[in-house]
């Protein structure tokens, strides 16, 4: 099936500035679906694909975010590419289906097809519930998936014991309970404690998921880098950014990430060799009269693209000569902890061994970590990330 059946073209003349686009601006270097749907073969296959999704029926208290794709493109197209040649397409917009399920099915099929072709989808929503469709696009891969969600809340509904309706505040219920289960780990980054129930925190703890408060990374964005680097897919709720920097959201909060911090996280995602899709959700142009939020999201997308073209291709351990291996033992433990450092990027991983018969071909699972985790192990303490990962490998 051709992807063109899912998309409507962009009205390019509405996004074209009076002076036109200059040679190195995105509006000139992207292959854009305006008159003819972009096509490619294996020799000119794009590396990145921008997808707008005009769906907000399940965006709780934020109807209007379906209009975000073109509002963001207006500013994205004016940005200049970096010192690299961009090979990317803008496939246009996915119109809302007759039902929400139709929209989810369309986005699932698109993500699935692009990932199979090793093209990274950059999704511009739409409600945060579209993360569920983004996740479904990985089902046919036949492997476990790690998800990073940047959000001020946990989008879980634990008030009802029955199956809850899928919306932007409950899509994680559907991801966690989805069958077949291919979710290996969930990292919730930049949550605000007073917006999260103790029951949700307890559930994360029982499932050995990772949750990082916004205060824990404020002024220390490098703390979030390993969490983002571990993810196969990234989902960014614009509501995680404080309202002074991103007012374009009906649920905007006075606290949260700063705009430059959001851009840094997006760049971390782009630089991750593992990240194969990213979505930016919940931006609502109706609450953005000065277009400040549209500019910020366009810059976040630019940062992701810039990160992609600065990937180090250093996912361990090939060749082994490019890495330094560190070994340490803990008191009263009969096995050693092994850490790996890339000579190319100075990034760290730790090896978490498999036990039992769960893995026949692999002896360990590599987990992105920080230098501080190694320092903690040297002092004789078990890094929490190692223990949580080990529990999931049982």
C-alpha positions in Angstrom: 0.0 0.0 0.0 1.3 3.5 -0.9 1.6 5.8 2.0 0.1 8.6 -0.1 -3.4 7.3 0.7 -3.1 8.5 4.3 -1.9 12.0 3.6 -3.3 15.3 2.3 -0.9 17.8 0.7 0.5 20.9 2.3 -0.7 24.2 0.9 2.8 25.5 0.4 1.8 29.0 -0.7 0.3 29.6 2.7 3.6 28.9 4.4 5.8 30.7 1.8 7.2 34.0 3.1 7.0 37.0 0.8 10.7 36.9 0.0 10.6 33.2 -0.6 12.9 30.6 0.9 16.7 30.9 0.7 18.8 28.1 -0.5 19.6 26.5 2.8 16.3 27.0 4.6 14.2 23.9 5.4 11.5 25.1 3.1 13.9 24.8 0.2 15.8 21.7 1.1 13.0 19.4 2.3 11.1 17.3 -0.2 7.6 18.6 0.5 4.2 17.1 -0.5 2.4 20.0 -2.0 1.6 18.9 -5.6 3.0 15.4 -5.8 3.6 12.9 -3.1 7.3 12.3 -2.5 8.5 9.0 -3.8 11.8 7.3 -3.4 13.8 4.1 -4.1 16.6 2.6 -2.2 19.2 4.9 -3.8 17.5 8.2 -2.7 15.6 7.1 0.3 15.1 9.9 2.9 16.5 9.5 6.4 13.8 11.5 8.1 10.1 12.0 7.4 7.9 14.8 9.0 4.3 13.8 9.6 1.5 16.1 10.7 -1.5 14.5 12.4 -4.7 16.6 12.6 -6.4 14.8 15.4 -7.4 16.2 18.8 -10.6 14.5 19.7 -9.0 12.7 22.6 -6.8 15.7 23.7 -8.2 16.3 27.2 -9.1 20.0 27.7 -6.9 20.9 24.7 -9.1 20.8 21.6 -7.5 22.8 18.8 -4.1 21.1 18.9 -5.1 19.4 15.6 -4.1 22.7 13.9 -0.5 22.5 15.1 1.3 20.9 12.1 1.0 23.8 9.7 1.4 26.4 12.5 4.8 24.7 13.3 5.8 24.3 9.7 5.4 28.1 9.1 8.4 28.6 11.4 10.3 25.3 10.8 10.6 26.0 7.0 12.4 29.3 7.8 15.1 27.6 9.8 18.5 26.9 8.2 20.1 23.5 8.0 23.4 23.0 9.7 26.7 22.0 8.2 25.3 18.9 6.6 23.1 17.9 3.7 19.5 17.1 4.9 17.9 14.1 3.3 14.3 14.4 4.6 10.7 14.6 3.4 7.6 16.3 4.7 4.8 13.9 3.8 2.0 16.3 4.7 -0.9 15.8 7.1 -2.9 12.8 8.2 -6.5 14.0 8.4 -8.6 12.9 11.3 -10.4 9.7 10.5 -14.1 8.9 10.7 -13.3 7.6 14.2 -10.3 7.9 16.5 -9.5 4.2 15.8 -9.2 5.1 12.1 -6.6 7.8 12.9 -4.7 5.5 15.2 -4.7 2.8 12.5 -3.4 5.2 9.9 -0.6 6.5 12.1 0.3 2.9 13.1 0.6 1.9 9.5 2.7 4.9 8.6 5.1 4.5 11.5 5.4 0.8 10.8 6.2 1.3 7.2 8.7 4.0 7.8 10.6 2.2 10.5 10.7 -0.9 8.3 12.4 1.3 5.7 14.8 2.7 8.4 13.3 6.2 7.9 12.7 8.1 11.2 9.2 9.5 11.6 9.0 13.0 13.2 5.4 13.2 14.2 3.7 16.6 14.9 0.4 16.1 16.7 -2.3 16.3 17.7 -3.2 15.0 21.1 -0.7 13.0 23.3 -2.9 10.0 22.9 -1.3 9.6 19.5 1.7 8.1 21.3 -0.3 4.9 21.5 -0.5 4.7 17.7 3.2 5.6 17.5 3.8 2.6 19.9 1.6 0.3 17.8 3.9 0.9 14.8 6.6 -1.2 16.6 4.4 -4.3 17.1 5.6 -6.1 14.0 9.2 -5.6 14.8 9.3 -8.7 17.0 11.4 -7.1 19.7 11.1 -5.3 23.0 10.7 -1.5 22.9 11.8 1.2 25.3 9.7 4.4 25.5 10.7 7.8 26.8 7.9 10.2 27.6 8.6 13.8 28.5 5.6 15.0 30.4 4.7 16.9 33.6 2.2 14.1 34.4 1.9 10.3 34.2 -0.8 9.8 31.7 -2.4 7.0 33.6 -5.9 6.5 34.9 -5.9 4.5 38.1 -9.3 5.6 39.4 -11.2 2.9 37.6 -10.7 -0.8 37.8 -12.4 -1.3 34.4 -10.9 -0.6 31.0 -10.6 3.1 30.6 -11.3 5.0 27.4 -8.2 6.0 25.5 -7.3 9.7 25.6 -4.4 11.9 26.3 -4.6 11.2 30.1 -4.9 7.4 29.9 -3.0 6.2 26.8 -0.2 4.7 29.1 -2.9 2.3 30.5 -3.4 1.0 27.0 0.4 0.8 26.2 1.2 -1.1 29.5 -1.8 -3.5 29.1 -1.4 -4.0 25.4 -1.2 -7.6 24.1 1.1 -8.7 22.8 3.4 -7.1 25.4 6.5 -5.7 23.8 7.2 -2.8 26.2 10.6 -3.4 27.9 10.9 -0.1 29.8 9.2 3.3 30.2 11.1 6.4 31.2 8.9 9.3 32.3 11.1 12.5 32.3 10.4 15.9 33.8 7.3 15.0 35.8 6.1 17.3 38.6 5.4 15.5 41.8 2.2 17.4 42.8 0.6 16.3 39.4 1.3 12.6 40.0 -0.6 10.4 42.4 1.3 8.2 44.9 -0.5 5.2 43.4 1.0 5.9 40.0 4.4 6.3 41.5 4.0 3.0 43.3 2.9 1.3 40.1 6.0 2.6 38.2 8.1 1.3 41.1 6.5 -2.2 40.9 7.0 -2.4 37.2 10.6 -1.1 37.5 9.9 1.8 35.2 12.0 5.0 35.6 10.5 8.3 36.7 12.6 11.5 36.8 11.3 14.7 38.4 11.8 18.0 36.6 13.7 19.2 39.7 16.2 16.4 39.4 17.3 17.5 36.0 16.9 21.3 36.3 20.2 22.8 35.5 21.6 19.3 34.9 20.2 18.2 31.6 22.9 15.7 31.1 21.1 13.6 33.8 18.4 13.0 31.3 20.7 12.0 28.4 21.0 8.3 29.2 17.3 7.9 29.7 16.6 9.4 26.3 19.5 7.4 24.7 17.9 4.2 25.9 14.6 4.8 24.1 13.5 3.4 20.8 10.7 6.0 20.6 10.3 9.4 22.2 7.1 11.2 23.0 7.2 14.9 24.0 4.2 16.6 25.6 4.6 20.4 25.1 2.8 20.8 28.4 6.1 19.7 30.1 7.5 23.1 29.2 6.6 26.0 31.6 3.9 28.4 30.3 6.3 31.4 30.2 8.2 29.6 27.5 5.4 27.6 25.9 2.0 29.1 26.4 0.5 27.3 23.5 -1.3 24.6 25.4 -4.6 24.8 27.3 -3.1 22.8 30.1 0.1 24.8 30.4 1.7 25.0 33.9 3.7 27.8 35.5 6.5 25.3 36.3 8.3 22.9 34.0 11.2 22.7 31.6 12.7 25.9 30.1 12.6 26.2 26.3 16.4 25.6 25.9 16.1 22.5 28.1 13.4 21.1 25.9 15.6 21.7 22.9 18.5 19.9 24.6 16.3 16.8 25.3 15.2 16.8 21.6 18.9 17.0 20.5 19.7 14.1 22.9 17.0 12.1 21.1 18.4 12.9 17.7 21.9 11.9 18.7 20.8 8.5 20.0 21.6 5.7 17.6 18.7 3.8 19.0 15.9 6.4 18.6 13.8 5.5 15.6 10.7 7.8 16.0 9.8 10.9 17.9 6.5 12.7 18.4 5.8 16.3 19.5 2.2 16.6 20.9 -0.3 18.9 22.5 0.8 22.2 21.0 -2.4 24.3 20.5 -2.1 27.4 18.2 -5.3 28.8 19.8 -3.3 29.6 22.9 -0.3 31.0 21.1 -1.2 34.5 19.9 2.5 35.6 19.5 3.5 32.2 17.9 6.2 31.8 20.5 5.4 28.2 21.2 5.2 27.4 17.5 8.7 28.8 17.1 9.9 26.8 20.1 8.6 23.5 18.8 10.0 24.2 15.3 13.4 24.8 17.0 13.0 21.5 19.0 12.5 19.7 15.7 15.5 21.5 14.3 17.5 20.3 17.4 16.4 16.7 16.8 17.4 16.9 13.2 20.8 18.5 14.1 21.3 15.7 16.7 20.6 13.1 14.1 23.2 14.4 11.7 25.7 14.4 14.6 25.2 10.8 15.6 28.4 9.1 16.7 27.5 5.6 15.6 29.0 4.3 18.8 26.4 1.9 20.1 28.7 -0.7 21.8 30.7 -2.7 21.3 31.9 -2.6 17.7 34.8 -2.4 17.3 35.9 -3.2 20.8 39.0 -1.1 20.3 36.8 2.0 20.4 35.7 1.4 24.0 37.2 1.3 27.4 36.0 -1.5 29.7 35.8 -0.8 33.5 35.2 -3.6 36.0 34.3 -3.3 39.7 32.9 -5.5 42.4 30.4 -4.8 45.2 30.8 -5.9 48.7 29.2 -9.2 49.5 28.4 -9.8 45.8 29.8 -12.7 43.8 29.7 -11.0 40.4 31.3 -7.9 39.0 29.8 -4.8 37.4 31.0 -4.0 34.0 30.9 -0.5 32.5 31.7 0.6 29.0 32.9 4.0 27.9 33.1 5.2 24.3 36.3 6.8 23.3 34.5 8.7 20.5 31.7 10.4 22.6 32.7 9.8 26.2 29.2 8.2 26.7 28.8 5.4 29.2 26.9 2.1 29.3 26.7 -0.7 31.8 26.3 -4.4 31.2 23.4 -6.1 33.1 23.7 -9.9 32.8 20.9 -12.2 31.8 20.2 -15.0 34.2 18.4 -18.2 33.5 17.2 -19.2 30.0 15.7 -15.9 29.0 18.5 -15.2 26.5 20.3 -17.8 24.6 22.4 -15.6 22.3 23.2 -12.7 24.6 25.1 -12.7 27.8 24.2 -9.2 28.9 21.9 -6.3 28.3 23.6 -2.9 27.6 22.0 0.0 29.4 23.0 3.7 28.8 24.2 5.2 32.1 26.1 8.1 33.5 29.7 8.4 34.8 28.1 8.9 38.2 26.7 5.4 38.1 30.3 4.1 37.7 31.5 6.2 40.5 28.7 4.9 42.7 29.6 1.3 41.9 33.3 2.0 42.7 32.3 3.1 46.2 30.5 -0.3 46.7 26.9 0.8 46.1 24.6 -0.8 43.5 23.3 1.7 40.9 19.5 1.8 41.0 19.4 1.7 37.2 21.4 -1.6 37.2 19.0 -3.2 39.8 15.8 -2.1 38.0 17.1 -3.4 34.7 18.2 -6.7 36.3 14.7 -7.2 37.7 13.2 -6.8 34.2 15.5 -9.4 32.8 14.4 -12.1 35.1 
